[in-house]
């Protein structure tokens, strides 16, 4: 087995450092957006504040699996693009270090990176997702006690309801006043001496009132409707959690492997998607990164991101087809990876055949190549 050359180590170090910086920036952007969403829910009393940072930490591994292929692509494009613009690749090619030698360095980095992504996707993420759903359910339950403060008004359901609680005895609400904006423009007032919060099996939270009154009408008019009830409910959640995804994301990979259900097959192949993407990107990204000295700094990067976006959307289409049983496990998502393998081979053939013609048959050209 040939030893790793100094140039290989140089390229691996440059691409690797750029990859780490890129992934950390992308991860920080995604987690900050998710943090803002959790803080908004905590401010609305739908989530306990103490659980926010734990939820963010648990989601980091899931987002990392998604971001590693994109970060690897950007690191290759940025590093090799800079070397081409600075004529360093031209100097290396003059010394016999051609495109295939660049592939060697890229693949030496891609192989352990794909293995690391596979461990995260197949083993770590299912465990953290299961833990995350438990923490999220507990945080929603704990938020019930802190959602309403006696003597203050609080908006819920995106401002549709304004709730006032006169007193709070552990989990029992007393002297409840709720103003509601109805879809037809009317205003309704619901009152109750006692009440409590209740979360149904679908995950939607309600305020349940006992022995109360409901008044409905148009402000400025005297024809209000009055209704007396023994028990009434008011919804205070915007939407229930996505229970259908919980079952898929927390299932052990070994169980998915032996399952014949379309949803489980789709989930298993989605877990394999990111590691395979890393290896496929290692094939087509190095040649796409080739740029001329006077070419724009970010032109090739934009092209690479567009290709990745097409790949991402095709994977989504393939996953949907798998989930609904339109295609079988044999075809699965492999047709998407096959398309981009052909793209890589097409770029490779275009590079050699387009520049050397029949010189493709000469092994010396494959070792040196054109920078």
N, C-alpha and C positions, 0 to 999 in steps of 0.2 A: 504493500500500500504506500503510495507516494506521500512524502511529508508535506506539511502545509508550508508554503513559501512565505517569505516576508511580505510580498505583495498581497497574498491571500489574507494574511493576518491584518494588514493595513485596511483592506476593503471591508473585512468582517468587522473590524473595530469602528470604522467610519459609519457603516450602515447600521451597526448595532447601537451606537450612541445616538444616532439620529432617530432610530426606531424608539428607543426608550423615551427620548424627549417628546416625540410626536404622540406616542400612546398616552403619556402622562397628561399632555395638554388636552387631548381628545377626551380622556377619562374625566379630567377636571371639569370640562365643559358640560358633559352629560350629567355628571353627578350634581353639579351646581344647579342645573335645570330641575333635576329630580328633587333636590333639597328645597328649592323654591316652592314646588308643588306640595311637599310635605309640610312646610311652614305655613302655607295657605290653609291646609286642612287643619293644622293644629290651631291656627287663629280662629277657625270656624268651630272649634270644639269637636271635630270629627276624628282627631288623632291625638294620642298622648304625647306631650313634648319630650318626655324622657326616652322615648323609643326612636326618635328621628335618626340620630347618628348611628345607632345600631342597624337600622334598616338601610341606611346609605352604605354602610360597610358590607352588609350582606349582599347588596346588589352590585358591588364593585366587581366581583368575579364574573357575574353574568354579562355585564357590559364589557368587561375585558375580553371575553371570548369573541364578542361581536366586533370589537375595535382592533384586535390584533391584525387581521388581514388588511384592513385599511391602513393601519399604521405601518405595516411592512411594505405595502405598495408605495406609500408616500416616502418612506425612508430610502427605498431603492431609487425612486425618481429624483429625489433631492440630491442624494449623494452622487450617483452616477452622472446626473445632469451637470452638477458642478464640475466634476472631473472632465467631462467632455468640453465644457465651455472654457476651462482653464488649460486645455490641451494636454492634460496629464494622461488621458487615455490614448492620445496620439503617440505620446512618448512611450507608453507601455506597449502599444501595438508594434512600434518600431523595434522593440526588444523581444518580440515574439509572444507578448501577452495579449492574445486576441479575445474576441467575445466569448468563446468557449471557456477560456480561462476565467473570465468574469463569472460565468455560470457556476464554475466550481466553487468560487468564494461565496456566491449567493446561496447555493444549495447547502454548503457547509453550515450556513446560518439558518436556512429554512428548515432543515431536518430537525434539529433540536427544538426550534420554535414551534413547528407543527406538533411535535410530541408533547411539549408543554401545553399547547392549546387543547390537545386531545384529552390530557389528564384533567384539565379544568372543565372541559365540556362534558366528558363522560362520567366523571366521578365527583368533582367538587361542586359544580353548579347544582345538580339535583339535591345534594345535602343542604346547601345554603338556601335554595329556594324553599325547601320544606320548612326550614327554620324561619325563613322570612315570613311565610304565611302564618306561622304560629305567632310570631312577634306582632305582625300586623293585626291579627284578630284580637290579641291581648291589648294592643294599643287602642283599638277601636272600643273595646269594652271598658278600658280604664278612662277613656275620654267621656263616657256617659256621665260620670260623676262630676267632671269639671267643665262640661259644656255650658251649663247655665249657672250664673251667679245670682243669688237672691238680691232683689232690688234693682236689677239692671235689665235693659232691653238688649236683645240679641237677634240679629238677622240670620235666617237659615234658608236653605234651599235657594241659594243665589238671590236672596232678597225677597223671595215671594212671601215668606212669613216673618213676622216680628214677634218674638216670644218674650214675655215677662213672667218671672217667677217671684212670688211674694216671699216664699220661705222654702228651705230645703232640709228635709229630715232624712239623713243618710241618702238613700236612693229615691225617696218619695218626694214628689213635687207638690207644693201647696199654693193655692190661690194663683192659678195659672191663667194668663191672659195671652191670646194669640190673635194677631191681626193678619189677615190673608188677602193678597191681591188675586182675585179670581181671573181666569182667562178672558172673560167677557167684559172686564173692567170694573166689576162690582167689588165692593169691600165687604169682607165677612169678619166678624168678631166671634171667637170661640173662647168660652170661659169654663173653668172647672175648679171645684174646691180641692180636689186631689188628683194626682196623676203620677205616672212613672214612664220611664223610657223602656222601649222593648225592641229588640232586634230579631227579625224573623229569620226563617231558614234560608231565605234568599239573600240575607245580608243587609236588607234595608231597615233603617232605624225609624221608629215612630214614637211619638208621644201619645200615650194612652190616658185619656181623661175619664173620670167617673163623675156622674151626676153633674152635668153642666148644661150650658145654653149656647146656642149658635144664632147669631144675628147676621143677616145678609141683606144688602141693598146698595143703592147708589147714593154717594154723599150729596147732601142738599135736598134730598127727597125724604118724605116721611113714610113711604110704603115698605118698611123693612119687614123681612120674613123672620120669624122667631121660631126656633126649634129647640125643644127640650129633649135631652138624651140621657140615657143611663150609662152608656159607654161609647166613647168616640175616639178616633185615632187621627193623628196628623203626621204626615210624612216629613222627616227632617233631613234625610239623606238625598244627595243628588243622583247617585247611581250605586247599585250594588257592586261588590268586587267581582272580577271575572272568575267564577268558579270553574268554568270549563277548562281553563288553562292550568288551574292548580293541579288537577289530576295528572296531566301530561308532564308538567315540568318537574314534579317531585318523584316520579316513578324511577326506580333504579334501572340503570342501563341494561343490566342482565335480564330484567323482566321485559324490557322493550325488545330485546334481541329475539326472544322466543315468541313474541306476540304476533298475531295475524290481523289485529284490528288496524284499519287504515290510519286512525289518529296516532296510534303507537308507532306505526311504521314511519309516519311523517316526522314524529318527534325524534326517533332514533337517527334518521337521516339528517335532520337539522343539527343534531349534536355532532355529526361527522362533517358537517358542511365547512365550518371554519378551519379545521386542520387541513382538509383537502384544498380549500381556497389558498392557504399559505403556499402549498406546493405548486399549485397551478400559477399563482402570481409570480413565483420564482422563475417560471418558464417564459412568460411573455413580457414582464416588466423591464428586464435589463435591456432588451432591444428597443422597447418603446422609449426608454430614457435617453437613447442616443440623440444628441442634438448638435447642431452646428455652432461654431463659435459666435456667430452674430444672431443666432436665433433667440427669441424672447425667453426670458428667465422662467416663466411659468406656463409656457404654451404646452409643453409635453405633460406637465403635471395636470393641467385641466383635462387633456385627452385621457390620461390615466384614470382620473376620478370619474369621468363620464363612462368609461368602460366598466369601472367597478360598479357604478350606479346601475348600469344595464345588468350586470351580473347579479347584483343584489335584488333587483326587481324580478328577474327570471327565477331566482331561487324562491322568492315569495310565491310566484305563480306555480312553480313545481310543488311547493309545500301544500298549497291549496288543492291542487289536483290530487295529491297523495291522500290528503285528509278526507276528500270526498270520494275516494275510490275510483277516480277517472283514469288514473294510470296505476300500474302495479309497482311492487317494490323493486323488480328487476330494472325497470327504467328509472323510477324514482327521481332523484336529483342528479343522477349521473349524466343525463343528457346535457344539463347546464355546464357541468365541468368538462364534458366532451367538447362542447362548442368553444370554450376558452382554451382548451388544449390545442384545438385546431387553429385558433388565433395565434397561439405561441408558435406552433410549427409553421404557420403561414408567414409570420414575421421573420422567422429564422431562414426559411427558404428564400424569401424576398431579399434578405440581406445578402445571401451568398450567390444565388442565381442571378439576381438583378445586377450585382457588381462584378461577378466573375464568369457568368455564363456557365460553360461546361467545366469551369475550374472547380465546380462543386465536387467533382470526382477526385480531385487532387487532395490527399490528406494534409499536405503542407498548408493549404489555404485554410483548413479548419483550425489549424494550430495558431496561425498568425491572424488571419482575418483582417478586415478593414475597420479601423477605429471610427 
